[in-house]
């Protein structure tokens, strides 16, 4: 199990979402925390970056992971079109 750090920007966005989206994203983050290499999660490494993205419907979770100290840092949460900017 990895430790989880949620940055202020990601936490603010998560709190602003509706109950259904917030629940789906929270469940995906919990699954990510349990096993970040799970093939059932839609995770891709971002090209030219040290970040990964997790797809949850129309939402994207941008995160960084450190396998040495077992930490996942959630950097951004946003809709598909806005999160990559």
C-alpha positions as CSV (number, residue, x, y, z in Angstrom):
1,X,0.0,0.0,0.0
2,X,1.3,3.4,-0.9
3,X,1.0,6.6,1.1
4,X,-1.1,9.3,-0.5
5,X,-0.5,13.0,-0.9
6,X,-3.3,15.1,-2.4
7,X,-2.1,18.6,-3.5
8,X,-4.3,21.6,-2.6
9,X,-5.4,22.2,-6.2
10,X,-6.5,18.5,-6.6
11,X,-8.3,18.5,-3.2
12,X,-10.2,21.8,-4.1
13,X,-11.3,20.3,-7.4
14,X,-12.4,17.1,-5.8
15,X,-14.5,18.9,-3.2
16,X,-16.2,21.0,-5.9
17,X,-17.5,18.0,-7.9
18,X,-20.9,16.4,-7.5
19,X,-21.5,13.4,-5.3
20,X,-21.5,10.8,-8.1
21,X,-18.2,12.1,-9.8
22,X,-16.5,12.6,-6.4
23,X,-17.4,9.1,-5.3
24,X,-16.1,7.5,-8.5
25,X,-12.9,9.5,-8.4
26,X,-12.4,8.7,-4.7
27,X,-12.9,5.0,-5.4
28,X,-10.3,5.1,-8.2
29,X,-7.8,6.9,-6.0
30,X,-8.3,4.3,-3.3
31,X,-7.7,1.5,-5.8
32,X,-4.7,3.3,-7.1
33,X,-3.3,3.5,-3.5
34,X,-3.8,-0.2,-3.0
35,X,-2.1,-1.3,-6.3
36,X,-0.8,1.4,-8.6
37,X,0.2,-1.2,-11.3
38,X,-3.3,-2.7,-11.6
39,X,-4.2,-3.5,-15.2
40,X,-7.9,-2.8,-14.6
41,X,-7.1,0.9,-13.8
42,X,-6.7,3.0,-17.0
43,X,-3.2,4.4,-16.2
44,X,-0.8,5.7,-18.8
45,X,2.6,7.4,-18.4
46,X,2.6,10.9,-19.8
47,X,4.9,11.4,-22.7
48,X,8.0,13.5,-21.8
49,X,6.8,13.9,-18.2
50,X,7.4,12.1,-14.9
51,X,3.7,12.0,-14.3
52,X,1.0,9.4,-14.9
53,X,-2.6,9.9,-15.7
54,X,-5.6,7.8,-14.4
55,X,-8.7,8.0,-16.4
56,X,-12.1,7.9,-14.6
57,X,-14.8,8.5,-17.2
58,X,-14.4,12.1,-18.5
59,X,-12.1,13.0,-15.6
60,X,-8.4,12.7,-15.4
61,X,-6.2,12.3,-12.3
62,X,-2.6,13.4,-12.8
63,X,-0.2,11.9,-10.3
64,X,3.4,11.1,-9.6
65,X,4.6,8.0,-7.9
66,X,7.8,7.1,-6.1
67,X,8.2,3.3,-5.8
68,X,11.2,3.6,-3.5
69,X,9.4,5.3,-0.6
70,X,5.9,4.1,-1.7
71,X,4.3,7.5,-2.2
72,X,1.6,8.7,-4.7
73,X,1.1,12.4,-5.1
74,X,-2.1,13.5,-6.7
75,X,-1.2,16.7,-8.6
76,X,-4.3,17.6,-10.5
77,X,-7.9,16.4,-11.1
78,X,-9.8,17.8,-14.1
79,X,-11.9,17.2,-17.1
80,X,-10.3,15.6,-20.1
81,X,-9.8,18.9,-22.0
82,X,-8.6,21.1,-19.2
83,X,-6.3,18.9,-17.0
84,X,-3.4,18.8,-19.5
85,X,-3.0,22.6,-19.7
